[in-house]
Amino acid sequence: MVQGSVTRHQGVMSERESIEAFIEGAKKAASCAREMAKEYSDPEWEDTAKMLDGMRVNGVQLSGMRGMSRLETLMAANMKTGAGIIQ
């Protein structure tokens, strides 16, 4: 639990609330970047909006993932190093 909340004044922000705040913040930031792109005819703002949308999508995917078990972690590490031996 994170102390404090951006949108709620209950003192503690749950994991779900943190995820929702991240997603909503990324949506708002991307929207603002698109508005800036239109206002100033600047393609860099449109690129920024695309980047923020990508961060939002990756954040949603990350929030739905589960952690690897110890065995899965060892197997992945062995595959990367080429050791092939699980201890």
VEXZA-619228 format. One record per residue (C-alpha): residue in one letter; x negated, y negated, z; residue number from 1. Coordinates in steps of 0.25 Angstrom, whole numbers, always signed. Example, Ala and Ser with C-alpha at 12.3 -4.5 7.8 and 13.67 -1.06 7.14 Angstrom:
PT  residuo      x      y      z  num
PT        A    -49    +18    +31    1
PT        S    -55     +4    +29    2
REM end
This chain:
PT  residuo      x      y      z  num
PT        M     +0     +0     +0    1
PT        V     -5    -14     -4    2
PT        Q     -2    -25     +6    3
PT        G     +6    -36     +0    4
PT        S    +14    -37    -12    5
PT        V    +15    -46    -24    6
PT        T    +30    -46    -25    7
PT        R    +35    -41    -12    8
PT        H    +33    -46     +2    9
PT        Q    +34    -33    +10   10
PT        G    +19    -32    +13   11
PT        V    +15    -19     +7   12
PT        M    +15    -16     -8   13
PT        S    +18     -1    -12   14
PT        E    +10     +6    -23   15
PT        R    +23     +5    -32   16
PT        E    +24    -10    -29   17
PT        S    +10    -12    -33   18
PT        I    +12     -4    -46   19
PT        E    +24    -12    -49   20
PT        A    +17    -25    -46   21
PT        F     +6    -22    -55   22
PT        I    +15    -18    -67   23
PT        E    +24    -30    -65   24
PT        G    +11    -39    -64   25
PT        A     +5    -33    -77   26
PT        K    +18    -35    -84   27
PT        K    +19    -50    -80   28
PT        A     +4    -52    -83   29
PT        A     +6    -46    -97   30
PT        S    +18    -54   -100   31
PT        C    +11    -67    -96   32
PT        A     +0    -64   -104   33
PT        R     +9    -62   -116   34
PT        E    +15    -75   -113   35
PT        M     +2    -82   -113   36
PT        A     -2    -75   -126   37
PT        K    +11    -81   -133   38
PT        E     +9    -94   -126   39
PT        Y     -6    -96   -131   40
PT        S     -6    -87   -143   41
PT        D    -18    -80   -136   42
PT        P    -20    -65   -140   43
PT        E    -28    -63   -127   44
PT        W    -16    -65   -119   45
PT        E     -9    -54   -127   46
PT        D    -21    -45   -125   47
PT        T    -20    -48   -110   48
PT        A     -5    -44   -110   49
PT        K     -9    -31   -117   50
PT        M    -20    -28   -106   51
PT        L    -10    -31    -95   52
PT        D     +0    -22   -101   53
PT        G    -10    -11   -102   54
PT        M    -14    -13    -87   55
PT        R     +1    -12    -83   56
PT        V     +3     +1    -91   57
PT        N    -10     +7    -86   58
PT        G     -6     +3    -72   59
PT        V     +7    +10    -73   60
PT        Q     +0    +23    -78   61
PT        L    -10    +22    -67   62
PT        S     +1    +21    -56   63
PT        G     +7    +34    -61   64
PT        M     -5    +42    -61   65
PT        R     -9    +51    -50   66
PT        G    -23    +53    -44   67
PT        M    -32    +64    -48   68
PT        S    -34    +76    -38   69
PT        R    -48    +78    -33   70
PT        L    -50    +90    -42   71
PT        E    -45    +82    -54   72
PT        T    -55    +71    -50   73
PT        L    -66    +81    -49   74
PT        M    -63    +87    -63   75
PT        A    -62    +74    -70   76
PT        A    -75    +70    -64   77
PT        N    -82    +83    -68   78
PT        M    -76    +81    -82   79
PT        K    -82    +67    -83   80
PT        T    -96    +71    -78   81
PT        G    -96    +84    -85   82
PT        A    -99    +92    -72   83
PT        G    -88   +102    -74   84
PT        I    -89   +107    -60   85
PT        I    -79   +104    -49   86
PT        Q    -84   +104    -35   87
REM end
